[in-house]
Amino acid sequence: MSATDTPAGTPSRVLIVVTHLLGVGHLARMAAVGRAMAAAGVDVTLASGGRAAATVDTTGCHRIQLPPVHCVGTDFRTLYAAPGIIADAAYLAARRAALIEAFDAVRPDALITELYPFGRRSLAAEFDALLRHARAATPRPVILASIRDVLNPPSRPEKAEGALTTLAAFYDGVLFHGAAALVPLSASWPVPPALERRLIETGYVHDGARAAGNGGTDGTDEIVVSGGGSAAGLPLARQALAAARLVPERQWRLLVGSGVAIEAFEGLVADAPANMRVERARPDFPALLARAALSISQAGYNTVLDLAAAGARAILVPFAEGAEQEQTQRAGELARRGLVRRLAAATLTGAELAATVRAALGEPRPDWSGIGRDGAARTAARVEEAIIRRRAAGHAWARLETTLARARKAGRPLAFWWRDDDAIAPTPALDTLLAARARWAVPLSLAVIPARATPALAERLAGEAQVDVLVHGWAHVNHAPAGEKKAEFGAHRPRASMIADIAAGRARLDALFGARALPVFVPPWNRIAPELAEGLPALGIAALSTYKRRPPDGPAAPLRLNTHWDPIDWRAGGGLAEEAGLLDGLVRRIEEELASQPDVLEPIGLLTHHLVHDGWIDRFLGEVMDRLLASGTVRFTSPRALLAAQAGRR
């Protein structure tokens, strides 16, 4: 059995890594996802890096408790191992070692990191160590990030750029536990196309089982006040004490999180008026909400979903200390939709809260039905689909290795060449492309658009080795009628106009790039009228390069130097196409070469478009090139070498 094989009937294994630093919301959401996966037959391990939370149900999941850390207030950069004891380097190293040990013990088919790399940057060292370890594993698991509906916006653009870089380097996708129709991720975080393509919308994750009634009567017609699992809810709790005194005709219940110190809890009990009961947070909180007349709370993800499940009247006082904006944004959106009343924590008084309570109690219960809450089950399904795709890719990689080994054993060298289209000027994307070429030490052919090429591009290429320039049409302008496939040199234009453009294009590139420019024509969109193609030699064009296998019975001139493999999913609007399909396509092309006569080998052309690459395309292309170059049978050639060989045969 190969490393990519999974015995029939073996359940998928998933490792979820989560660290909650203040309240328990992050852990509760991941526990709900884990239980949904376990219910679907998945073997789930939950590695928790926060303090133990008795109210979080992890039934059905294996639970690993890492050496815990927590923070105080909104200082997420300072991590504590215990109250008053800062987590030192040795303590954090022990966490990293425990994470790697957990990964090796589980050998997961899927690794899910909650919030990272969008947050938890204070724990970046341990997450990055885990990610590097996971990427090197055989078989490699699918790697997914898990985020809620609203993130705390990055304080600087560099943070969003850094998160995207990490995602592209390690991750396959991002589980978005929200609904774009309600609150799109772009409302709180920059979402460039590369990230948009990797979002897997699951809907909201809610613990439906926890929301079921427990048969009790506690909370009936009461005003229930909750402040989450940490001390961050204390300011709201103290204003609720004052408000309760101003609304004496109602029974109030204050729930205090386990993260609140005993001294503070006892102080609230002592200060509470006769119409308020103060107790620790309860696992049946959703059932209390369903019976309550009104809820007063912060605007955390899980709390809002509990409110939606209960169909509750609600006053939200979002946590907004420091630079925190997540709850404020969520509460604002819900208030805009008429589902809640929102008050600002910074200016909240007992009198304001009491007046809002009286107003809210006089209104009908809102309709929360627009917020779907089946995200846990949908997440389980999406993760299983991702695992299946990852396994398919693993099998495809194995097929590529087997095919390359067969060619090596047969003593059959495989010729490849590389063309990249649409170059016009120096860009960071071009720098990335040229750096990759230098790393692989293979020839690169840049198809440059003559009408738009800049002298700066010539200057940028001046010091580059093994980079040739090809004639990429004239202006890369579509002349095809509406409804037809795009073409600049199709049958839709006068032949004389196209001939003039080809001549002008070659002359301009010769002037800009000198000997680096080759007489190789690359029609935009890889389309050219057949009669024009046959006439290219008369224009001084020695070779034509389009896409797909060259016609076996085509004219001898010009020389056909086609490309055959493109990693971009153009039909889906860009981004990396499905890995398994790409690899299988490459294997088929190699097999075609192995089945042909050695003296009629057609170099396999790799086609890229650096200007529209994202990190996922670059990562995959790098993996493919590394495999090809390590095969011992692949050699990269160039149009320059092929043209010289053709001239030598004449």
HELIX and SHEET records of a PDB file:
HELIX    1   1 GLY A   25  ALA A   39  1                                  15    
HELIX    2   2 ALA A   89  VAL A  106  1                                  18    
HELIX    3   3 ARG A  121  LEU A  123  5                                   3    
HELIX    4   4 ALA A  124  ARG A  135  1                                  12    
HELIX    5   5 PRO A  157  PHE A  170  1                                  14    
HELIX    6   6 LEU A  185  ALA A  187  5                                   3    
HELIX    7   7 PRO A  193  GLU A  196  1                                   4    
HELIX    8   8 ALA A  231  GLY A  233  5                                   3    
HELIX    9   9 LEU A  234  LEU A  246  1                                  13    
HELIX   10  10 ILE A  262  ASP A  271  1                                  10    
HELIX   11  11 PHE A  285  ARG A  291  1                                   7    
HELIX   12  12 TYR A  301  ALA A  310  1                                  10    
HELIX   13  13 GLU A  326  ARG A  336  1                                  11    
HELIX   14  14 ALA A  345  THR A  347  5                                   3    
HELIX   15  15 GLY A  350  LEU A  361  1                                  12    
HELIX   16  16 GLY A  375  LYS A  409  1                                  35    
HELIX   17  17 PRO A  428  TRP A  440  1                                  13    
HELIX   18  18 PRO A  450  ARG A  452  5                                   3    
HELIX   19  19 PRO A  455  LEU A  461  1                                   7    
HELIX   20  20 ARG A  495  PHE A  513  1                                  19    
HELIX   21  21 GLY A  514  ARG A  516  5                                   3    
HELIX   22  22 PRO A  524  ASN A  526  5                                   3    
HELIX   23  23 PRO A  530  GLU A  534  1                                   5    
HELIX   24  24 LEU A  536  LEU A  539  5                                   4    
HELIX   25  25 TRP A  570  ALA A  572  5                                   3    
HELIX   26  26 GLU A  579  ALA A  595  1                                  17    
HELIX   27  27 PRO A  598  VAL A  600  5                                   3    
HELIX   28  28 HIS A  610  VAL A  612  5                                   3    
HELIX   29  29 GLY A  615  LEU A  629  1                                  15    
HELIX   30  30 PRO A  639  ARG A  649  1                                  11    
SHEET    1   A 7 HIS A  62  GLN A  65  0                                        
SHEET    2   A 7 ASP A  43  SER A  48  1                                        
SHEET    3   A 7 ARG A  13  VAL A  18  1                                        
SHEET    4   A 7 ALA A 110  GLU A 114  1                                        
SHEET    5   A 7 VAL A 142  ARG A 148  1                                        
SHEET    6   A 7 GLY A 173  HIS A 177  1                                        
SHEET    7   A 7 LEU A 199  GLU A 201  1                                        
SHEET    1   B 3 HIS A  70  VAL A  72  0                                        
SHEET    2   B 3 ASP A  75  ALA A  82 -1                                        
SHEET    3   B 3 ILE A  85  ILE A  86 -1                                        
SHEET    1   C 6 MET A 276  ARG A 280  0                                        
SHEET    2   C 6 TRP A 252  VAL A 256  1                                        
SHEET    3   C 6 ILE A 223  SER A 226  1                                        
SHEET    4   C 6 LEU A 294  SER A 297  1                                        
SHEET    5   C 6 ALA A 314  LEU A 316  1                                        
SHEET    6   C 6 ARG A 341  ARG A 342  1                                        
SHEET    1   D 7 LEU A 559  ARG A 560  0                                        
SHEET    2   D 7 ALA A 543  LEU A 544  1                                        
SHEET    3   D 7 ALA A 517  PHE A 521  1                                        
SHEET    4   D 7 VAL A 467  VAL A 471  1                                        
SHEET    5   D 7 LEU A 444  VAL A 448  1                                        
SHEET    6   D 7 LEU A 414  ALA A 423  1                                        
SHEET    7   D 7 ILE A 604  THR A 608  1                                        
SHEET    1   E 7 LEU A 559  ARG A 560  0                                        
SHEET    2   E 7 ALA A 543  LEU A 544  1                                        
SHEET    3   E 7 ALA A 517  PHE A 521  1                                        
SHEET    4   E 7 VAL A 467  VAL A 471  1                                        
SHEET    5   E 7 LEU A 444  VAL A 448  1                                        
SHEET    6   E 7 LEU A 414  ALA A 423  1                                        
SHEET    7   E 7 VAL A 634  PHE A 636  1                                        
END                                                                             
